[in-house]
């Protein structure tokens, strides 16, 4: 049993993901940018209705739901939420009812935004979809949905936005251990790992995994909202709670927690030119699909740092692809001229 398997053994886990996900060198892009070797960790390949990072979190969250006798899961997100799509798929796999609270808060006027992409998949997967306008208080809406489910005779289990709590973050503790094994097999020692940070659970789990491994290196979360917000505090809080849940000292070196700003604008769900260029670069050079909300902006942050010579040609960096290409159809006007 590996160190990470032993660490996570006390926690119930439902097998939902196709693991391990691939880790490979982006040869063409690395050459084109002329900087460090870029490796990509393909968590867009976790399976479960198209895959994505939330599947790893749901392995632990769904196991907790079942252990607590739930027959219905409730969660929330934006209209094009990847988390909601994967939660609906996990519920379908495990025979649970799924109720989704989609908050229509993104001012994107393309008609497909509210019917295509992840919205279509939510319905295909059998979820009960409830849409609320931007003025809705997410906490109030979700509390009412839990009460309504109980009134319907259900035993609901609420999953927070993005599956981002200590239980969900365990999925990325496991992912960090999986990635270290792959890096060791390839004899790669990365200078940093880049990914999109939003609700904080993936970022926190990676930090907890790094602490648990004793092999810390910068975990750089690229923000995707384009305005000052408290993501650093959220990530730190969840990371400490995750370490405590694992029975480890909750304090960690805050230099491990880095938020890359300046590429997420103009706001959540609204694409930008750098992110769109990153999508085209990855697709045309490597045949891999990113999305305009999360991974496109995250990869744009890495590209900008490489162009600014933050890393030498002798270094290596890892880009964690957290999925999201299922939403591309909701933004087709960006690419179909």
N, C-alpha and C positions, 0 to 999 in steps of 0.2 A: 504494500500500500504506500503510495507516495505521500509526501508531506501534506499536500493540498487535499488528497482524498481523506487522510486522517483528520484533518482540520474540519472538513465539511461532513464527515460521517454522521455526526449527531443530528443532522437536519434532513427532514424528509424532502425528497426530490422526485418529481415526475419526469420521466424521459420524454421530451418533446422535440428537442433540437437534433439536427444532424451534426454530430461532433466527432472529432475535432474539425473546426472549419479551416479551410486552407490558409496558409501564410506563404506568400511568394514575392519575389522581386519584381518590381515594375521596371523592367529593363528599358523600354522605349522612353518612358517619361523621365526616368533618371538620366538617361543620355541627353534628352532634349533640354532638360533644365540645367545640366552641367554642374550639379552639386553632389550631395550625399547620395548613397544608395537608398532608394525608397522601397520599403517592403509594405505590403498591404495584408492586413488580417481581415479575412472575408466573412464577417458576421452578417453580411447580406445573404449568406448561404446556409443559414440555420434551418431552412425548411419552414414548415408551418405557414401556409398561405403566402409564400413569397419570402419568408424569412425576415431577419432583422435582429437588432440587439435585444428587443423586449422578450424574445422567446427564452433566452437564458434566464431572465428574471422570473418569467412565468413558470419555469420548472419548479422553483421554490415557492412562489406565491400560490400556485394551484395546489401544490401538495399541502400547504398550510390550510388552504380553504377546505380541502377534502377532509383533512384531519379534524377540522372543527365542525364537520357535519354539514357544510354548505351544499346546496343544490342549485345555487344561483350566484353568479358573480356580477358585480356592478363596477364600472369604471368610467373614466371621463377623459376627454381630450378635445382637440380642435376638429374641424370638419374633416381634415385629411390626416387624422391621427394614425400613425403606424402602430402605436401602442394599442389602440382600440381594435384595429384589424387583427393583430396577433392575439389579443385577448379573446376575441370572438372565435378565432380558429382553435385556440387552446381549449375553450369551453366546449366547442363542437367535438374535439378529439376525446374529451373526457366525459361527455354526456351531461354537461351542466347547462343551465339556461344562462344567457348573457344579456345584460341590459347596458346600453351605452348612452351616456350623456354627452352629446357633441355640442360644443359651444361655437357658434358661428361668429367669431370675433375678428377674422382676417378680412380686410377690405380688398379682396381680389375679385373682380367683377366678371371674369370669364365664366360663362354659364356652366361649363363642365365641372367647375370647382365644387359645386354643391351636389353633383350627381355621379361624377366619374371617379376613377382612381379608387382610393380606399373606401369611399362612401359606398360605391357599388359592391365592393368585396364584403363590407360589413353586412349588407343585406343578403348576399349570396351565402354567407357563412351562417345565416340563421339568427343573427343577433336582433334583439328588439331595440330599435334605434329611436332615440328621442333627441330632437334638435332644439336648442335654445339660442336666443339672440345674444348679442354681445353684452347687453346690460345685465344678463343673468348672473347671480352670485353663485359661482361654481360650488362652494361648500354647501350652500342652502339647497341647491338643486340636487346634489348628490345625497344629502341627508334625507330629503323628501323621497328620492327614489328607493333608498334603503327601507324607509317606513312603508312605502307602497308595496314593496316586495313582501315584506312581513305581513301586510294586510291581505296579500294574495295567497298567504299560506306558505310562502317560501322561506328558506333559511339562507339569507344573503350574506355574501362576503364582499367587503368593499376593498378594491385595489386602488391605491392613490394614483394621481396623475403620473404617467410614465412608468408605473410600477416602482416608483422611487421611494423605497424605505429600506431599512436594514435587511429585511428578509429578501427583497428583490435584489439588493446589491450583492448578495451571496453568489448570484449567477456570474458576476464579473470578478469576484474573488477566484472562482473556479476557472474563468476564462484567462485570468492572468497566469495561473499555473499552467494551463494548457499552452499558452503562448510562449512561456519560458522554456518549456520542453522543446517546442519547435525551434526556437531561436538557438538553443544549445545544440540541437542536431545540425543546424546550419552554420554553427560557429559564428553567430552574429551577436554583437553587443550594442544595442541601440543607444543613441544619445538622447532620444526622447520618443514618446508616443503621442500622436495627435488624434483627436476625435472631436465630434461635436458634443458640447455639453449644453444641456437644456434643463430637464427636471432634476438632474444631479445624481441619479442612482448608478448609472454606468460609471461615471467619473469616480464616485465614492468607492464603488466596488473595486475598481482598478487600483486606487490608492491603498485600500485595505489589503489587496492581494500583494502589492509591492512591499508593504510593511511586513506582512506575514512571511514573505519569501526572503526578507533581508537583502533584497537586491533593488534598492530604490533608484529610480531615474525619473526625470520630469514627466509627469502625466499632464499633457497640455490640452485643456478643454477649450475649443474654439467656440465662442458664444455666437448665437444666431439671432439675436434680437436687435442689436445695434443701438442700445441705450443702456445707461447704467442700471444694473439690477443686482440682486443679492445672491447670485449663483454661487459665489465663493463661499459664503456663509452656509448656504444650503448643502453644498458638497462636503464641506468640513464637518457639519453636524451629522450627516448620514454616514460619513466615513468613520467618525468616532463611535456612532451607535453600532455600526457593523463590526468594528474591532471589538467592542464590548460584548456583542452577541457571540463572537468567536472565542471569547475568553482571553483576549489579548489586551495589552495596555492600550487604552483608547487614544492617547496622545501620539501625534506623529509630527515629523518635520514638515512644517508648512511650505518649505521650498519645493516639496513634491507636488503641491497643488498650484497649478498655474492656469490662469484664465487668459486666453488670447482674445483681445478685443480689436475693434476697428474694421472687421470684415463682415459683421452680421447685419448691417443696416439694409434697408431703412427701418424694418421692424419684423417681428415674427411672422413667418408665412409669406412675406413679400420678397421676391427674388431680387438679386442685384447683379450687375454686370460681371463682377469678378467671380461670383459663384457660378453664373451661367457659363463663363469661359472655362472654369474648372471642369464643369460637366462635359463640355465639348472636348476638352483636352483628354480626359480620362476615357471617354467613349471612342474617340477617333484614334488614340494612341494605343489603348489597351483592350478595347471592347468591353469595358465595365461601365455599368450605369450608376450614376450618382443622382441626387435629387436637389431641387432648388431651395429647400427649406433647411435641411440639416447638412448632409454630406458634401454638397456642392460648396457651401460656405466654409465648411471645415477644411476641405482640401485646398480651397483658395487661400486660407490662412497659412497652411504649410507651404504652398507655392510662393507666397509673398515672403516668408521667412527664408526660403532657399534663395530667392532672388536677391534678398538683402544680405546674403553671405553669412547667415547665422551659423551655418554648418559647413565644414570643409568637405572636400571630395573624399577624404579618408573615413568619414563618419557614415553611420547608418541611422535612419529614422523609420518608425513604423506608423502607418496610417491605419487606424481602425475604421473599417467600413461598417457602419451601423445600420445599413439598409435604407429603404425609403423610396426606391425607384417606382414602386406601385403608384405613387402620387404624380408621376410625370404627366399622365394623361390629363390631369386637372390644370396643367400649365402648358398645354400644347402650343399656345400662341407664341411662346418664347422661342420655339424651335421650328415650327412649321410656318413658313413665310409664303 
